[in-house]
Amino acid sequence: MSRKLVALVAAAVGAVAFLPGASATTAPVLTLKVQVTVSDAGVKLSTTQSYRGWAAHFIVRNVGTKPHKFVIGPLATPVLKPGGRAVLKAELVLRGRVGYRDALNASPRARGYFKVI
């Protein structure tokens, strides 16, 4: 009887080894789309926080009359002419605050923080 039990357990373990696990992937669970509006007056984000493990797509739009460059953490758009658009994609791996700013505008309203919780 013990040989049958050992064979049954070995077969079950072997079968489970080929099943995909939930932790077998490193891809983000969800993707958050953040609308970023850059103008001559400052920068506005549709949301300023997200969860660790998610992906974030920062969809940047220049609605001002001057060129602007959006920077968040180590990511930056090219210089956007008036009416220009760009998308920055990031995986939110670490918790904390990440600074964002308009590199071509020194206004206090052209900077802020995005929080990863």
N, C-alpha and C positions, 0 to 999 in steps of 0.2 A: 504494500500500500504506500509506503514512503517513496518508492521509486516513481510511482505514478504521480504523486504529489509534487516531487521535484521536477519531473518532466513537464507537468502542467504549469508550474510557476515559471520555469525556463521558457516555455513557449509564450506565456503571457508577457514576460519581460521583453522577449525578442520582438513581439508584435508591437508593443508600446514604443519601442525604440524608433520605429519608422513613422510614427504619427507626428505631424507637425505640432509643435508646442506654441503657446502664446508668446513665450519669450524668445522664440527662435528668430525674430526679426528685430532690426534696429530702426526700422522706418517709423516716423512719427505716427501717432494714433490719429490725430486730427490736424486739419490745416485751418488756421485762422486768417481771414483776409482783412487787413487793416488798411482802410482808405486814408491816405495822407494827402492833405491839401496844403500846398506851399504857396504863400502869397507874399506881397510886399510887406504886409502887416505882421506876418509870423507863420507858424506851422501849427496845423490842427490834425490830430489823429482821431479816427472814429472810435478807437478804444485804446486805453493806455496800459492794459495788463492782459496776460495770458498765463497758461499753465506750462510748467516744465514738461518736456516730452512732446509738446505739440510743435508743429511747423507754423511759421508766420510768413505770409506774403504781404509785404508792404507795397501797396499800389500807390505810387507817388504821382501827383498831378500838379503842375505849375499853373496857377490861375492868376498870377501876377503879371505885371508889365515889364519886369526885369528878369534876367536869368537867375536861377536858384540851383543849389546843390544840396540834396538831403543826405545827411550822414547819421547812421545809427550804429553804435558800437564800431566795429571795424569795417562795416559795409557802407558804401557810398554810391549814389547815382552819378552818372556823368552830369555835366552842367546842362540843366534843362532850360531851353528857351521858353518864352511865354507860350502856353498851350502844350508844352511838352509833357510826356509821360514816361515812367520807368517802373520796373518791378524789381524789388529786392527780396530774395528768398532766404530764410534763415531757419535753422532748427534750434529750438529753445532748449538747450541742454542744461544750463545752470540757472539756479534761482538767484534773484537779486534785481538790482536796477541797472538798466542800460541807458546811457545818455543818448539823446538825439538832438540834432541841430540843423540849421540851415548854414552851411559853410560860407555863404556869400552875404549873410544878413547878420548884423551885430545886435539886433533888437533883442531885448529879454524875452519877448514872446516868440522868438524863433528857436527856442530850445526847451528841453524838458527831459522827462525820464519815462521809459517804458519798463513796467514791472513784470518780472516772471515769478509766479508763485507756485 
